[in-house]
Amino acid sequence: MKQNIGTYNSMLRITAGLTLLAYSTAKMAREGTSWTQLGLAAAGALKVGEGITYYCPVADALHLEGAKFLK
């Protein structure tokens, strides 16, 4: 798996993913588990994973690895 996102993009994805994961986990702890909160938690975990591996499958599918905003 090749890297197709840059360092800044990676750090932004990790930050946003952890924020989304923390928000959904806190909301589930207060109000109980719902499918919406589970979906948000999964989306946050995916963003953290993309940031750690420097690989975005959507950018790869759209052939955006050469775009300036990804580097």
VEXDOTI-140330 format. One record per residue: residue in three letters; x, y, z of N, C-alpha, C, O, CB in turn. Coordinates in steps of 0.05 Angstrom, whole numbers, plus 5000, padded with zeros to 4 digits. Each point is the difference from the previous one (the first is absolute). Glycine has a CB too. Example, Ala and Ser with C-alpha at 12.3 -4.5 7.8 and 13.67 -1.06 7.14 Angstrom:
% residues 2
ALA526448865156498250245000501850245000502150005013494149775012
SER503150444961501650245001498550225014501050225004501449654953
//
This chain:
% residues 71
MET501749775000498350235000501850255000501650035018494749725006
LYS503450414955501750244998498750245015497550015003504349824953
GLN499850355052499050245014499050194979501350054979501949895059
ASN494450174966498950184980498950265013498750164987500249444985
ILE501750445054499350265012502550105015501749855008493450024997
GLY505050394998502350135013499950005030498149905012502450374947
THR501549845053500350015029497850185013498849925019506150004976
TYR494750324994498050185011497249884998498450025019504450374969
ASN496649494989497449874996499749775020497849965010502250174941
SER502149725053500049785019499450095028498349895014504949874957
MET498150455038499650115027497250115003498849975022506050144981
LEU494150014977497350105000498049775003498050025015503450384957
ARG499149395013498249765001500149875028497949925010502750014941
ILE501750055061500349885026498550175021498549895016505949914971
THR496050465011498750185019496949994998498649985019505550324979
ALA495049724977497149994995498849735008497849995011502850354952
GLY500949455031499049735007499849965030498149885010503949964948
LEU500050255056500049975030497850175012498749925019506249984981
THR494750344989497850175010497349874995498449995019504450414972
LEU496849504986497449874993499649755017497849945010502550234944
LEU501849685050499949765017499450065029498349875013504949914956
ALA498150435042499550085027497150105004498749945019506250174986
TYR494250054976497350115001497949775000498250005016503350424960
SER498749405005498149794998500149815024497949905009502450134942
THR502049925060500349835024498750135024498649875016505649934966
ALA496350465021498850155023497050014998498549975019505650304985
LYS494949774971497150004997498749735005497849985011502850394955
MET500849425026499049735005500049945030498249865010503449994946
ALA500350255059500249965029497750145014499049905020506050054977
ARG494250294993497950155013497249904992498249975017504850424984
GLU496649564973497349954990499549714992497749934994502350534991
GLY502049375015499649734991500949974971500350204986495949745047
THR504149824959501049944973497850034980497849905003505649795016
SER497250444959498250024977501649954975502550015000494550325024
TRP501649604954501449944975501550254989502149984988494449675002
THR502450595015501350244991502750045014502050064988493550145004
GLN504549765034502550035016502049794992502450055000495050155038
LEU501749554957501849794992501350074973502349954995495049715030
GLY501150464957501050084974502050225002502050004986493749874994
LEU503850335037501950215005502649905012502250094992494050235014
ALA503649495012502449885012501649854979502550024999495149945045
ALA501149894938501349864979501450194981502249954991494549675013
ALA501950604989501150204981502550135013502050044986493450044994
GLY504549985046502350115013502349815001502350084995494750195033
ALA502549474977502149805000501349974972502449964998495249805040
LEU500750254942501149994972501850234994502149974987493849784999
LYS503450495023501650244995502749985015502050084989493850195004
VAL504149625031502549975015501849794985502450054998495350065046
GLY501149684947501649804985501250114974502249944994494849715025
GLU501450514967501150134976502350185006502050014986493549964993
GLY504350185043502150185008502649855008502250094994494350245020
ILE503249455000502349855009501549874977502449994999495349935045
THR500749974937501349864977500750184977501349914981496149695033
TYR501850664986500550184978498749904974501050064979503350085043
TYR493549724980498749894977497050065001498749935020504849714976
CYS495450484983497150054998498949854976500850054978499750415044
PRO497749354983499049844977498350174981499949944976500149665054
VAL498750614979498450174983501950164981499550014976496850025059
ALA505850084976502050144983501349814980500550084978500350245060
ASP499649434970501249814982498049934978500849974976502049845061
ALA494750164970497949934979499650234981499549954976498349755057
LEU502550544976499650234982502650104988500150204986496149935042
HIS506049734977502750064989500850295007500850154983498449534980
LEU500650395063500750265009502750025013500650205013494649884993
GLU506449724992502550005014502050224991501850075015497649444992
GLY500250604970501850214990498950285006501450194994500149504971
ALA496250335046498850265005501550155022500949885019494649954967
LYS504750435012501650165019498750015028501450015020500250264942
PHE495849725039498750015026500449755017499450015024497350304956
LEU504249485009500449755015502949985010500549845018496149944954
LYS505250385019502849985008500750195021502350005009498849864947
//
